[in-house]
Amino acid sequence: MIPTVPPIAVSRPLLFGLLAVGAVVAIVAPQPTSSFAAGFAVGAGSVFVISFLKTSRDGRGSESGADGSAP
């Protein structure tokens, strides 16, 4: 049996920052670096979107329990 590694939690601001840096470098840098940075930005952006889609929307923004009581 192949051992599994638990997923690493990565913050969305970090992913968004990586996406922004990759996009800026893709625009500013010459061709070989630009292509790499564009691929890097696409990878970071896709992980950002996947993490957003996989997150549950229940209880977002509130600290109360499901019945409205305090935790």
C-alpha positions in Angstrom: 0.0 0.0 0.0 1.3 3.5 -0.9 1.4 5.8 2.1 -0.6 9.0 1.6 0.6 12.4 2.7 -2.0 14.8 4.1 -2.6 18.0 2.1 -0.8 21.1 3.1 -2.9 24.0 4.1 -1.9 27.1 2.0 -3.4 30.5 2.7 -5.4 32.1 -0.1 -3.5 35.5 0.3 -0.2 33.6 -0.3 -1.7 32.0 -3.5 -3.1 35.3 -4.6 0.3 36.9 -4.1 2.1 34.2 -6.1 -0.5 34.7 -8.9 0.1 38.5 -8.9 3.9 38.2 -8.9 3.8 35.6 -11.7 1.5 37.8 -13.8 3.6 40.9 -13.3 6.8 39.1 -14.2 5.1 37.5 -17.2 4.3 41.0 -18.5 7.6 42.7 -17.6 10.3 40.0 -18.3 11.8 38.9 -21.6 10.5 35.8 -23.4 12.1 32.7 -21.6 11.4 34.1 -18.1 8.0 35.5 -19.2 6.8 32.0 -20.3 7.9 30.4 -17.0 6.2 33.2 -15.0 3.0 32.9 -17.0 2.9 29.1 -16.3 3.6 29.8 -12.6 0.8 32.3 -12.4 -1.6 29.9 -14.1 -0.7 27.1 -11.6 -1.1 29.4 -8.6 -4.3 30.8 -10.0 -5.8 27.3 -10.6 -4.9 26.2 -7.0 -6.5 29.4 -5.7 -9.7 28.7 -7.6 -9.8 25.1 -6.5 -9.3 26.0 -2.9 -12.1 28.5 -3.1 -14.4 26.0 -4.7 -13.6 23.2 -2.2 -14.2 25.4 0.9 -17.6 25.0 2.5 -19.8 28.1 2.5 -21.7 27.1 5.7 -21.1 29.4 8.6 -18.8 31.7 6.8 -18.3 34.9 8.7 -19.9 33.8 11.9 -18.6 32.3 15.0 -22.0 30.9 16.2 -23.0 27.2 16.0 -25.5 25.8 13.5 -28.5 26.6 15.7 -27.3 30.2 16.3 -25.9 29.6 19.7 -22.5 30.7 20.8 -19.8 28.0 20.6 
